């Protein structure tokens, strides 16, 4: 089995080297949708996770083919979207190779920033129906008017056994304007923060003995709360509700935004945002992550091969590859990294911060005035400084001594070992085989139409034969 898999890998490696352009073309044949191509990229990432150098070679060959095919006419548009298999493959490759950097360095600053945002939001009212908050960075999610409230300190007791025993009191912060459901959430969140695991009662705690009969009752649920709905629409409270502010009144208040509230929130978390940004593009030891250096050097060589001399093109390629393809996804989705829930309020704040992050990499100067979106104005004074830091970061990477192939291979091997046996490579290979089987005719026809070398078509048939021969083998 292992010998056959090694032979299969060598054949596919030869396919890529002999016909990278044709290979990329086959991934976009008729019937192969964008979703299917992205799925294929993920399967390749899993199947080759223990062979990251080989995966890197595949990605480089396909990226070079894509650049020659699409980038010649409009090079600045290269890698802006995820419309091909190789663009999704690049996203996956960045995620795998930068996981260690995220965990060991930038992750701490991300956690601190997210925690600060969550705590700041909890200090003010949050409308249960509209999800708008008094303390937010987003103008669209700002609760323009909120009733008077005061902070409360509650002592919560948890049942600790079946004989009426209770735990030591746990202090929980709340607001006088919180709904009952919001208070429940704060209590459960405080319990989890205190003890590191969620609160739940066991059957023994409620006196359920062995052999007990359990009766399941069905009851009619009350109508769901309708977001953005008004009490004026239904005076009998039969189906539409609001919590703190009638959405109709709130809509009128949007004409006169209270930008001071947004600015106060921005100031409260500003240092956390700065620390996160600089942990991403800073180089305290004078060296960027090996992944970034290696890939940026690849883009430099690609630009040289294509006779591209415009420095803006390279800046855009690097920005589309690293911050846009990797960091933005992490900034907007911290739940991918941490065991946490992303609330609508947190999501709205992260969107504003992510926009400021991308503006820091932009080459175009944005003219802002008093009528510009508040989300843009919050970090307007910081963006020029951030842009200078980004340019210095890119220059430092380029001036840094190149990484040898042997050094990067060793780095990739270490990354693979850190997550050994965490992925089901056999299952991924089985799905790749199904892909080849499903699109075999289209792939073969496309290779012939594109004038691919005869050897490449022969390799394709040979790969299919190998997969067919593995049907009788165990995949586990």
N, C-alpha and C positions, 0 to 999 in steps of 0.2 A: 504493500500500500504506500509506504513512504517513498520507495523508489519510483513508483508511478507518479506520485504527486510531484516529486522533484523533476521528473521528465516533463510533466505537464507545465510546470512553472517555466522551465527552460524554453519550451515551445512558445508559450505566450510572450516571454521576454523577447524572443526572436521576432515574433509578430510585430511587437511595438517598434523595435529597432528598424525593421525592414520597411514598415509602412505606417509610420505614425500619422501622416496626413489622412490616409485612407481609413485608418482605425477611428480617428475622431469623426470622420464623415459618417461612418457606419452607425455611430451612436445617435445620429439624428436622421435616420432613415424613416421612411413613411411608417406610421403606426407607433413609432417610439416617441412617446410624449415627454414633456419636460419632467413630469413626475417619475416616469419610468427611468429616464436618464439619471435623475438624482438618486433613485433607489439603487441603480447599478453602481454609481459612485460609492455609495455607502457600503454596498456588498464588497466591492473591491477593497475598501479601507479595512473592513473586518477580516476578510480573507487573507490580506497581506499584512496584518498588524504585526506579525512576528518577522516580517521581511520588509521593514520600512524603507530600506535603501532601494529595493526593487520597486516599491510603490513610488518612491521619489523619481526614479528613472522613468516610470510610466507617465507620471504627471508632467515631467519636464518635456517629454516627447510630444505629448498631446497639447501642452501649452504652446510649444513652439509652432506646432501645426496650426493651432487656432490663431496665433498672432500673424502668421504668414497669410492666412486665409481672410481674416477679418480686419486685422490691425493695419494693413498696408494703406487702405483708403482713409480710415478714420482711427488712427492709433489711440487717441484720447478716450475712445469709448471701450477699449479693451478691458475686460474684467469688471465692468461696471455692474453687470447683472449676473444672475445665475441661470443662464439659458442653455447651457451645455453640460455634458457629463463632467468634463474636465474642470469647469468652474466650481461645481459642487465638490469635486475631488480635492480641489485646492482648499476649500473651506474646511473639509474634514482633515486634511493634512495639517493645516495650521492648528486646528483644535487639538490634534493628537500631539504634535511636536511642542506646542506652547503650554500644555497642561502643567508641566513641572514649574514653569515660570509663573503661571497663574497661581498655583498652589503655594509656592514658596515665597513669592514676593508681592504681586499685585493683589492677590486674593484677600489679604488682611486689610488693605486699604479699601477695597470694595465692600467688605463686610462692615467696616466702621462707618462708611458713608451711608450704606443702606440702613444701618441701625440708627444713625443720626436722623435720617429722613423719617423713619418710622416713629421715633420718639417725638420729633417736632410735630408731626401730624397729630399724634395722640394728645398733645397738650391743648388742642382746641376742638371745637365741635365738628363732627362729621355727620352729614345728613344721611340717615339710614336708607332713604329711598333713592335720592339722586346720586349718592356717594360723593357729593362735593364736600370740600373741607375748608375750614377757615385758614388753616396753615398749609399752603401748597405752593409749588413753583409754577403751576400752570394756570393761566388766566381762564382757560375753559373749564377748569375744575374748581374754581374758587367760589366759596360760599360767601356771596357779597354781603349779606346781612345775617347776623346770627344773634339769637336772643341772649340775654345775660346768663352767665353760667358761673359756677364756682367749682374749684377742684375739690374732690372728696378723697379721703383715705378710709378704705374699708378693711375690716378684719374678717377674713373668710375662713370658715372651718370646713374641712373635708371629712366625710365619713371614712373611718379607718378600720371598721370591722362590723360584724353583724350584731353586736351587742350594744349599739348606740355609741360606740367609741368615736371620738373625733380627733383630728390632727391638731397640732399646734396652729394657732392662727397665722394666716398668711396675709400680709398687707398688700392690698391691691389699689392702685390709683384709678379713679374714675372721674367723670364729670356729671354735674347735676342734670345736664341736658341729654345724657346718654339714654338710648333706648334699652329695654331689658335685654334684648338680644346682644347689643353691643357690650353691656356689662358682663354677660356670660362669656363672650369672647375674650374680654380682658382678664377675667378670672382664670380661664383655661390657659391663656397665654402666659400669665404670671406663674401659674403652676409649672408649666413646661420650662420656663426660664429658670425657675428655682431648682427644679429637680432633674431636668434634662430629659424627661420623657412625658408623654401626654397623660392627662388624668383619665382614668377609666375605672369603673366599678366591676368587680368580679361577681360571678354567680353566687359564690359563697357569702359575699358581703350583703346580698339582699335575701339570703335565706332560701336559695333554691336547692333542695336536696336531691339525692340520686333517685331516679324513677319518677320525678315530678312531672305532672301534666302541664304543658305550656299551651295556652290558648292565644291564637293570633287574631286580633280584632282589626277590622278595617273601618276607618272612619273617614268621613268626607272632609277633605282638607279645605281650609279657608282660601279664598281667592288670593293669588299671588299679588304682591305689591307691584304696582305698575310704575316703572321709573319715569320721571319727568311728567307725571300726571298731576292734575290739580283737584283739590277738594271742590272747587267750583263746578266741576263737571258732574259731580255726584254728591248731592247734599245729604243723602242717606247713608253714606259711607259703605255702599254695597260692594264696591270693587276697586276703588282708587283711593290712594292714601298719600299723605306727605308727612314728613317727620318734623323738620325745623322750619323750613321756608316753603311757602307755596311756590311751585316752579314758575307760575305765571308772574308772580312778583319778582322772583329771581331773574327772569328773563328781562324784565324792564330795567333792573339794576345793572345789567351788563353794559348799558349805554354809558355808565359812568364808573369805569373800573377803579377799584381802590388799589392802585399799584403799590402803595406803601406796604400793604400786607405781604405782597409777593417779595418785595425787596427785603423786608425783615426776615422772611424765611430763607432767602438766598444768603443773607449775611450769616445766619445761624449755622448753615452747613457749608459755607464757602471754603473753609480750611480743609474739610474732608474731601471736597471735590478737587481742590488743588493737589492735595497729597495723592489722590488716586491717579489723576492725570500724569503727574510727574513720576509716579511709580511705574507707569506704562512706558513713557518715552524718556525716562531718565536713565543714565548709565553711570551709577555711582562708582563702579570699578573700571570705568573707561571702556567697557565692552558691552555691546548689545547681545541679546540672546543669540545663541548659535543659529537657531532656526531663521531668525530675521536676517542675520548677516549672510547666511548661505543663500537664501532666496533672493534677497536684494541684489547680490552679486550675479545671480542667474538672470535677473531682469536687466542688469547693466550689460551683460554679454549679449542678451537677446536684442537690445536696442542697438548695440554696435553692429550685430549681424544684419539688422534691418536698415542700417545707415540712418538711424534716427539721432539727430543732434539737438533737438529741442529739449532743454532740461525740464520743461513743464510736463512733457509726456512721461518721463520717468517718474516724476513726482506723483503724477496721477496714477500710474501703474502701481506704485508702491502703496499709495493711499487706498486704492481699490482692493489691494491684496491683503493688507494687514488691518488697519483700523476699520474699514468698511466691512470686510469679510469675516473678521474675528471679534475685535474688541467691541464693536457696537452690539453684536448679539449677546455678549456677556454683560455689558452695561445695562441693556434693556431687559435682560432676563436673569437676574441673580439667582432665581430658583433653579437654574440649571447647575449652579455651583453649590448652593447651600440648601439645606433642608428647611425651607421656609415657604410661606405663601406670599405671592405678589398681589397685593390689594389694588383696586383701581386707583386709590390715592397715590400709592407708591409708584405705580406704573406711569401716572401722569407726570410725576416729578422726574422719574428716570428718563422719560422722553425728552424733557427740556434739557437735562444734563447731557444726554447723548447727542442732541443737536449742537450744543456748545462744543462738545468733543470733536464732532465732524467739522464744525466751522473752524476749529483750530488747524485743520489740515488743508483748508481751502486756499486756493491761490487767488481767488477773486475777492475784491474789497466790496463789502456790502454797505451801502449808504443807508444809515438809520436816522429816523427823525422821531418826533414826539408821537406820530401816528403809527409808527412801526409796531409790530406785534410785541407785546410785553415779554413773551418768551425769548425773543431775540435781544431785547434791551437789557435783560438781567445780567448777562455776561459780556455785554458789548465792550466794556472797558478792559476786560481781561483778555479778549480774543487776540488783539495785536501782540501782546506779550507771549501768549501761548503759541502763536504762529512762528514767532522768532525761535522759540524753543524747539518746535517741531523741525524747522529747517536746520537748526544746529544738530538735532538728533539724526536726521537723514545724512547730513554731511559727515558726522562722526562715524556713522556706519560705513559709509563709502571709504573713508580714510583708514578704517580699521584694517589690520593685516588680514588677508584672505584666510578662510578655513580650508584646510586640505581635505581631499576626499576621504582619506583615512580617518581624520579627526571627526568628520561629520558621520561617517559610518559607525564609529565607536559611540558617538552620542546617540544615534538612532537605536543601536543595539541596547544601550542602557535604558532608553525609554521603553522599548519593547519588553524588557525583562521586568520593569516595574509593574506591568499589567499582564504578566504572563498568565494564561489560562482564564482570563476574564471574559474572553470572547469565544463564541462558538464558530470557529473557522470552517468546520465541516459543513455546518448549516449554510454558511455564506457561499461556499463552493457549490453546494447543491442548488442554491437559488441562481447562481451564475450559469450553471449548466442549463437550468430551465429557460433562462434568458436566451442563451445561444440556441437552444432547441426551438424556441418560439419564433425567433427572428432570423433563423439560419438562412432562409432563402433570400430575405431582404438584404442581409449582410453580404452574402455571396454576390448577389446581383450588383450591389453598390460598388463592391470592390472591382468587379469587371468593368462597370461603367466608368469608374474613375481612373482606369488604366493602371491599377495597382500591379506590382510584380507578380508573376505567376507563382513564385515561391510563397508569397503571402497567402494566396488562395489555398495552396497545398497545405500550408501550416494550419489554416482554419479547418480544413477537413480532418487533419491529423488530430487537432485538439478535440473536435467533436467525437472522433473515434475513441480517443482516450477517455472522455467523459462517458461515452456509451459503455466502454469496457468496465468502468467503475460502478455500473449499476448493480453488479453482482457482489460488490464489496460493501462492507459496513462503513457508514459515514460517521459513526460515533467513536 
